[in-house]
Amino acid sequence: MVSTVDMWGYPDEAAVGRDLTGWSIEAEDGGIGKVARANNEAGASWLIVDTGPWIFGKKVMLPAGVIARIISESEVVHVNRTKEEIKNAPEFDEGRYQEQTYRDELGGYYGPGGRGYRQ
């Protein structure tokens, strides 16, 4: 079982210390956009994804714990969530994304018991 704390660490060692900015993001059911920003801080790693026209130019913040695998050769990050789960996540807040309370909200959505959680 993944805890909300584990949601903020990279499960794929290939991502640790690597700048994923510009890489494509693939949900379980198709592409959702590109990484606009990434943070590799231990225990607080995340990706900000620009979804482009897919959800009207919205940006979403994904905890690093939702990464299923990365493919370096094609610069693609696969996440273990569907487009719908990502679309229904709390809206990205540019003014709060570095605050612990905001990360707790996202962790609550993607973590155990949250609407966007799956083992």
Secondary structure in CASP SS format (residue, H / E / C, confidence):
PFRMAT SS
TARGET T0000
AUTHOR 0000-0000-0000
METHOD secondary structure of the structure
MODEL  1
M C 1.00
V C 1.00
S C 1.00
T C 1.00
V C 1.00
D H 1.00
M H 1.00
W H 1.00
G C 1.00
Y C 1.00
P C 1.00
D C 1.00
E H 1.00
A H 1.00
A H 1.00
V C 1.00
G C 1.00
R C 1.00
D C 1.00
L C 1.00
T C 1.00
G C 1.00
W C 1.00
S E 1.00
I E 1.00
E E 1.00
A E 1.00
E C 1.00
D C 1.00
G E 1.00
G E 1.00
I E 1.00
G E 1.00
K E 1.00
V E 1.00
A E 1.00
R E 1.00
A E 1.00
N E 1.00
N C 1.00
E C 1.00
A C 1.00
G C 1.00
A C 1.00
S C 1.00
W E 1.00
L E 1.00
I E 1.00
V E 1.00
D E 1.00
T C 1.00
G H 1.00
P H 1.00
W H 1.00
I H 1.00
F C 1.00
G C 1.00
K C 1.00
K E 1.00
V E 1.00
M E 1.00
L E 1.00
P E 1.00
A H 1.00
G H 1.00
V H 1.00
I E 1.00
A E 1.00
R E 1.00
I E 1.00
I E 1.00
S C 1.00
E C 1.00
S C 1.00
E C 1.00
V E 1.00
V E 1.00
H E 1.00
V E 1.00
N C 1.00
R C 1.00
T C 1.00
K H 1.00
E H 1.00
E H 1.00
I H 1.00
K H 1.00
N C 1.00
A C 1.00
P C 1.00
E C 1.00
F C 1.00
D C 1.00
E C 1.00
G C 1.00
R C 1.00
Y C 1.00
Q C 1.00
E C 1.00
Q H 1.00
T H 1.00
Y H 1.00
R H 1.00
D H 1.00
E H 1.00
L H 1.00
G H 1.00
G H 1.00
Y H 1.00
Y H 1.00
G C 1.00
P C 1.00
G C 1.00
G C 1.00
R C 1.00
G C 1.00
Y C 1.00
R C 1.00
Q C 1.00
END
